[in-house]
Amino acid sequence: ARMDEALLLVRNELPAQGLRVAARSGSCHQCLYQFLAFVPPSNGSLRKPAAVAVMVDTQHPLTLLLNGSVGDRELCKIQYHFGEFGNYSLVVKTLSTSTKTVSCDLVINEGPINSYLPILFAFLVYAGILAVLIVGRLFMKIDPVRNWVYKKLNPRETDRLINSELGSPNTTDSVSSDATPRLWSPASRQRLRSLDTFRGLSLIIMVFVNYGGGKYWFFKHESWNGKVQLRQFVFIMGTSVSLSLSSMLRWGSSKRKVLGKILWRSFLLILLGIIVVNPNYCLGPLSWDNLRIPGVLQRLGFTYLVVATLELLFTRAGAESETLETPYPALQDILPFWPQWIFILMLEVIWLCLTFLLPVPGCPRGYLGPGGIGDYGNYPNCTGGAAGYIDRLLLGEKHIYQHPSSSVIYQTMMPYDPEGILGTINTIFMAFLGLQAGKIILFYKDQHKQIMSRFLIWSIVMGIISAILTKCSKEEGFIPINKNLWSISYVTTMSCFAFILLLLIYYLVDVKRLWSGAPFFYPGMNSILVYIGHEVFENYFPFKWKMQDSQSHAEHLTQNLTATTLWVIISYLLYRRRIFWKI
């Protein structure tokens, strides 16, 4: 038996005709039925009816369609969600020979296993670890215990590490390279732990999903439309850009010098991305003919280049501390930057025009589907519509991702890259929304109610836009939520959750100080190292090992959680040693 499958025995007790059995997944929108098996007629012998065993998918509900071989007449249609490793029988027989009424009865021969128990067990384990840490923290508030521990752990270093103010991102770089005197007070250099916590949380979720997520379908990338995962790394990158540039300019760095840093960092991100997505694993020289060009770091690098340059062009040192004379004081963090908004809106107009107006050979204009067997098989080679066409035209089919997530359920044959050219426009839009969050933090510094209320307003606005674009539907909206396309609705929905999540973390970590941000704070401080490290060492021990049962969710979940936890521990140890990899 294989993971996420069940055994179905189709028994045909019809004496005169065979059965054609086909199935369609409930997650496959407007898909063709896929042939499973042909069951011959019983030839009048009910003692030994014809039977055929097939494996059926258990990840999503299935619709089984049974047609008779005589006249290809539909005999019955059954919708059922099979359980993993279950054993089922589907008995097809005639109830009445006069009316030719056929019954299809599904019988459970052996019950399925509960494949979600490993998730519950893992939750209890991590909850237990958290409880132990909380109890330990409470004990540390007892003077004799705290004094004894500090004596063992070198109290000066511990206090300095815990209470140090690390400054804004890249502050160290700008100070070391410029001779300008320090003008800021210590309070102004305090780093918001909530931002690193948010970044670390997004990163750890990304690492866990990339490692396989226990092979559970709901942790995997969606085949096409729907499902939003908490992966707002792009959003928080935009927030960090705002704070970082403000920090460097206030420390006296020239815009020309800052632009040089932006160009260099973007180049490094893109270069590292190309190296990471083209692993060699000692198999000999890598062929230029199959080099994949797009990728996560490449997209982050280009997005950073555009958003940071855009912010650098229209900002000036100390602008957030000035009192602006505007008829709309509530919009003082938006109106002065109207050229940026015009630029972003122009990018979105370009995305809309290319997506819905660009002629794609053999495909309808404005096609947003997965191709393959989707849309009743009418457009098998139209995966991604204009987005896929642009990548294949400009980059070449061999230089983009060859195994898109839509290939499993929709059986697409065309290569499609989820980090392609057209989707990068909306990635820039999402980073720009994150940039707006950073401006809110700067313009309303230490005004916690103002900051949180604006986060809430932005979240509501993004949610309303998403509801309009999607019609609150997975498939029937104007622009469905789609990570593969990075559609506008995907960006607004992700940003809706990002503003809310940032609000909650900001409140807990920086306002009320009820949570230190641990353990997510530590990978958030070393995000580039953790991301590149988890990609490079993905197939090496102790992040991966040979399993005793590769068809077990429990073993996959154990391996993936272990690998993810190791990166949290590594980032914590690096934090303790004050090692931070910045580019």
N, C-alpha and C positions, 0 to 999 in steps of 0.2 A: 504494500500500500504506500501511496505517496502523500506527502503533506498537502492539505487543502483539497483532498479528493475523497470521494466515497464510491463504493461499488454498487452498481445498479444492475440487477438481473431482470431483463425484459422477457417475460414468458408470453408466448403467443398461443392462445387456445382457440384461435379462429381456424376453422377447418379448410377454408377456401382461399384465403389470401394472406400474403405476407405483410409485414409492417416495416415502414420506413420511419426510423426514430431520429428526430432532429431536436436541437436545443438552442436556446438563446439566453444569454446572461442578462440579469436584471440591470446590470450596470452598463450594458451596451445599448446606447440610444439609437433607435431606428435601425437596428442591425438585421441582417439576414439570418435566418435559421441555419445552423451548422449541422450537417449530417453526422450522426453518431454511429448508427448501425442499421443493418437490414436483418429482420427476423423472419425466417421462412414460415409458411403455414404449418399447422400441426398435422395435416394430412389425416384428420379424423381420429387420431389417437390421443385421447385426453390423458392417458396414463403417462405418456412421455411427450408433453407439448414442446414445441420448439422454443429454445431459450438462447439468448445472447447476453453476455456480460459486458458492460461498458463502465468506464470511469467517468464520473461527473464532478464538476467543480463545486466546492462547498463555500467559496468566499462570498458569493452573492446568490440571491434567489435565482432559480432557473425556471424557464418555461419550456416544458417538454411538449413537442408536437408529434403526434402519431398519425401517419397517413397510411391508408390501405394501398396495397399494390394494384388492386383492381380499381381503375378509374381515378387513382390518386386522390381518393376521397378522404377528407379529414375525419378521423374517427374520434379523437379526443385531444384535449389540450389541458395540461396540468401545470400549475405553478406551485413550486415547492422549494424550500431552502434546506438542502441536504446538510447533514452534519459530518464533520471530519472523521474519517475512518469508519463511517457507518456502513451497514450492509442492508440494502433495500431490494425489494422485488416489486416489479410492476407487472401485474397480471391483466392481460387483455383477453376478454371472453365475450361471447354473445349471450345476452340476457333473453332475447326473444327472437326466434328464427323468423317469425312472421313479420315483425316490424324491423328486423335487422338492427335492433338496438344493441350497442356495444358498450360495455363497462370497462373502465380502466381503474383498477384498485392498486393503491400503493401500500405495500406492507413493509414494516420495519423488521428485518430478520435479526439484526444485531445493532443495538443502540450506538450512537456516535460518542466520542469522547468529548469532554469539555476542554477545548483547546485554549480557553482563556484563563484557566487556573494558574498557569505560570505567571501571568500578569499580576494576579491577586497576590501570589506568593512574593513576587519581586517588590510589590508595593509595601507589603508587611515588613520585609527585610529592611528596606530603605527607611520606612517609618520607625522601625526599631532603632536603627542607627541614629536617626534624627532625635529620637527620644533620649538616647544615651548622651548625645551631645548637649541637649538642653539641660538635662540633669547635671552634667559636668559643669556647664556654665553657671548654674545656680550654686553649685558647690564652690565655684571660684569666687563667689561673692562673700564667702565666709573667710574672715581675715586669716586665721591660722592656716587654712588650706591654701589660700592664695599666696601667702608668704612662702610656704614650703615649695609650691610649684615654681614660683619666680626664682627662688634660690637654685632650683635644679635647671632652669631653662635660661639663665642669664637675663635678669629682669631689665637691664638697660636696653639691650638689643630688642627684647620683646616689646617694651613700651614704645621705643622709637619706631618700630615697624608698624605697630597697630595704629599709632596716633600720628604718623607722618602725613604731611600734606604733599601729595605727589604732583600737584600742579595740573594744568590743562595739557591735553595731548600735544606732544612735540615741543612743549615749553623748554625742556632741557636742551633740545637741539638748537632752538633759536637763541637761547641765552649763551650757549657755548660758542656760537658762531658770530655773535654781534657784540661789539664793545659798548653798546648803549647802556647807560646806568639803569639799574632796576628802579622802576617807578611805582610798582604795585605794592600794596600792603599785603602782609601774609594772608589775610582773610580772603583777598581777591584771587589768591592762587589755589584756593581749596578745590579739590577735585570732587565732582559729584559721583558718589559711589553708585547711585542709581543707574547712571549711564553704563558703567562697566558691568553692573549686574544684569541690565537689560541685554547688553551685547553678549555676555557670557551665556545667558539663558537661551538666546536665539542660536548661538553657536553650538551649544551642547545638544539641543534638539536636532540641529542640522547634522552633527556628527552621528548621533544615534540613528537617524533615518538613513544616512548614507551607508552606515555599517549594516543595514538590513532591517532594523526595527523588529527583530525577532521573527522576520518573515510574515508578520501579520499584514493583511491587505490594507488596513486602515492607517498603518504607519508608512506605507509605500507612497510613491508619487502617484497621483491620480492619473488614470488612463487618458482622460481628456478633460471634460468640463467638471467643475465642482471641486469640493473639498479644499478648505483653506487650512494650512498648517502654520503654526507659530514660528515662522522663519523670517523675522523682520530685520535681518542683518543689514540689508540695504538702507532701511529707514534710519537705524541708529548710526550708520556711517554718515548720513547727511547731517544728523544732529551733532556728531563729533566735528564735522567740517566747520560748522558755524562757530563752535566754541574754540576750536584750534586756531582758525584764522584770526579770530578776535584776540586771542591770547598773543599770537606772534606779532600782530600789528601794534598792540598796546605795549609790547616789549621793545618796540622800536625797529623791527625788521622792515625793510623796504618791500614794496609790492613786487619789485623786480626779483628780489631774492626769494620771496615767498613763491612766486610763479615758478622759479627754477626748482624749488622743492616739490611743487605740485607735479611738474613735468617729470621729474626724476622718479617720484614715488609711483606715478601712473605707469611709467615705463617698466619699473621693477615688478609691479603687480601683474601686468600683462605678460611679461617674460616668464615669471614664475608660474603663471597660469598655464602657459603653453607647455612648459616642462612637466607640470603636474598631471595634466590630462593626457599626456602621451608617454605613459610608463614604458620602460624598456625591459626591466627585470632580467637583465643579462641574456637577452635572446638575440643579441647581435645588433648591428647598426639599424637605427630606425629609418624607415623609408620616408622621404619627403612626399611621396605619392599619396600616403595615407595619413599625413599629419593632420590632426584635428586642430582647427584654429579657434573656434569659440570655446568658452568655458566660463566657470563661475568667477575665477579671479580676473580673467580677461574683461568680463563685463563689469566687475567691480572697479577695475583700474580705469576703464574708459568713463564709467559713470562718475567716479571720483574726479577725473580730469575735467569733465564738463561742469559739474556742480561746484567744485572748488574754484575753478576759474571764473565762473559766473558770479559767485559770491565775492571773489577778490575784486572784480571789476567795479562792483557797485556798493562796496562797503568802505568804511574808513575807520581809523582807530578812534575809539571812544564814542562812536555814534550812538551806541545803546544807552550811554549815560547822559546824553543831551536831552533837553526838554524841547520837543518838537511842537511848533505851532500848526496845528491841523484842526480842521472842523470836525474831525472824527478821532478823538483821542483814543478810542478803543481799538483803532486800526493803526496805531503808530508803529507796530511791528510788521505791517504789510504795505501801507501806502508809499513809504519812502523807497520801496524796492519794486515799484511798478514795472520798470524795464525787465526785471527778472521774470515777473509773471507773464509779461507779453512774450518773452522768449519761450517759456515753458508751454504757453498756450499755442504758440506757433508749432512747436514740436508735436503737440497732440493733434493739431490739424493735419500735419504731415502724416502722422500715424493713421489717422482716420482715412485720409485720402488714399494712401497706399493700400491699406487693408481692404477698403470697400470699393475702390475705383480702379485699381491696377488690374489690367487684363492678365489672367493666368491661363496659359494654353491648356485646353481640355477641362477647364474648371469654371463654374459660375462665378461671376464677380461677387466679391464680399463673402466668399466661402470661409467659414471658420471651423469646419469640421475636421475629423481625424482621417478621413479617407478610409481605405480598406473596405471592410464589410459594413461600415457605418453608412448612414443615409441610404440604406437598402442597396448598398453596393454600386451606386450610380457614379461615384467619383473615387475610385480606388487609389488613384495616383495623385490626389489633391491634398495630401496631408499638410495641414497648416495653412492652406490657401496661399495668400500673398507672402506671408512670413517664410514659409518653406521654399517658395519659388525664388524669392530674393536671395536666400542663402545658397540654394543650389546654383543660381545664375552667377553670383559674384564670387562665391568661395569654392564651388565645385562639390559634387555629391560625395567625393571621397574625403573631403576635408571638414565634414560635419559629423555629428553624432549618428552612429549607424544603428543603434538599438533603442529607439524612443519608447516611452512607457506605453504608447498606444499600440505597440506591436503585439502585445499579449492578448488583449481582449478584442481589439478592432482588427487584428491581423494585418496591420499596415506593412507594406513592403518597401515603402519609400523611406530613405534616411531623413531624419528631421532633428534639428538641434534646438532644445529648449532655451539655450543661451544665445540664440541667433541675433542677427543684426536688427531686425524690426522691433523685437521685444525690448531691446536696449533703450529705445526711446521712452518706454513706460517705466523702465528701471530708473532712468534719470528723473522722471516725474516723482517716483516714490522717494528717492533720495532727497529731492527738493522739498517734499512734505516733511521729511525728517529734519531738513535744514530749517524749516519753519518752526519746528519744535525747539531747536537750538536757539533761534532768535527770541522765542517766548521766554526761555530761561534767562537770556542775556538782558532783555529789555525790562523784565519784571524780577530782577534779581532779589532774592530773599522775600519776595511777595508771594508766599506760598499759595494763598487763595486765588490770586490772579493767575498764577501759572497753571494750577490744577483746573480752574474753571475754563481756561482757554483750551487746555488739552481736551476737556470734556466737550466743549463746543465743536472743536475740530473733528472729534470722533463722531459726533452726531451728524455733522455735515457730510463727512465721508460715508457714513452709513446710509443716509438718505440718497446720496448719489448712487450708491451701490444698489439700493432697493429699486431705484428707477431704471437703471441700466439692465438689471437682471429680471425685473418684474417679480422679484422674490421667488425665482424659479431657477432650478439647476440648468435646464436645457432650453426654456422657451423665452428667455429674455432677449432684449436688443443686442446686448453684448454679454455673453455668459462669463462667469468666473472661470478663468483658464490660466493655470500656471505655465503650461507649455507655450502659450502665446504671449504670456504676460499682458493680458488684456487690461483695458482701463478699469473694468469692474473688479478685476483681481487686485489691482493696485489700490483702489479706493477701499475695498473690503479689508485688505491687509493693513492699510493705514488706519482704518477705523479701530481695529483691534490693537494696533501698535500704540495709538494715542491713549487708549484705555489702559493698556498694560503698563505703559510708561508712567501714567498717572498713579496707578496703584503702587508701583515700585518706588517712585519718587516719594510718595506719601509715607510708605513704610520704612524706607531706608534713610532718606535725607530730611524729612520733616519730623516725623515722630521718633525716628531712630529705634524702631521696634525690631528691625532686622538689619544685620550687618551686610547682607547681600551674599553671604557664603551659602553654598560653595560656588555659585555662578560668578561671583565677583572675580575669582582668580583666573579662570579662562578668559574672562572679559578683558583682563589686563594684558593677556598674551594671545590675542585672537588670531593674528597671522601665523604665529608659530603652531598653535593648536590645529588650525585648519590645514596648513600645509603638512604638518606632521601626521595627522590622521589619514591624509590621502597617500602620503609616501609609504607609511609603515602599515597600511591597511592589511596586507597579506602576510605580515611577519608576526612571529610570537613575541610577546604575549597577547597581542591584539587579535590574533587568530590562531586556531589550532585544529587538528583533525578531530572531527566529532565521531563519537561512537554510533550515533544515530542522526544522520543528516536530515531525516524526515521528521524531526521533532522540533516543535516550536519552543519547547522548554530549553533545549540545548542552544538553539540559535539566540534566544532571548538572553540566556546566561552569557554567551560569548559577546553579544553586542553591548550588553550593559557593563560587562567587565571592561571591554575596550574603552567605552565612553567614560567610565569611572576612572580608569587609569589616566586619561588625559586631564581629568579634573585634578587628580593627585599630582601629576607632573606640573601642571600650572600652579598649584599651591606651593610645591617645593621651589619652583622658580621664583615665585613671589617672595618666599621667605629669604631667598638668596639675592633678592633685588635684581633679578635677571629679566629684562623685558626686551623682546625683539621688536624693534620699530623699523619701518622702512619709509 
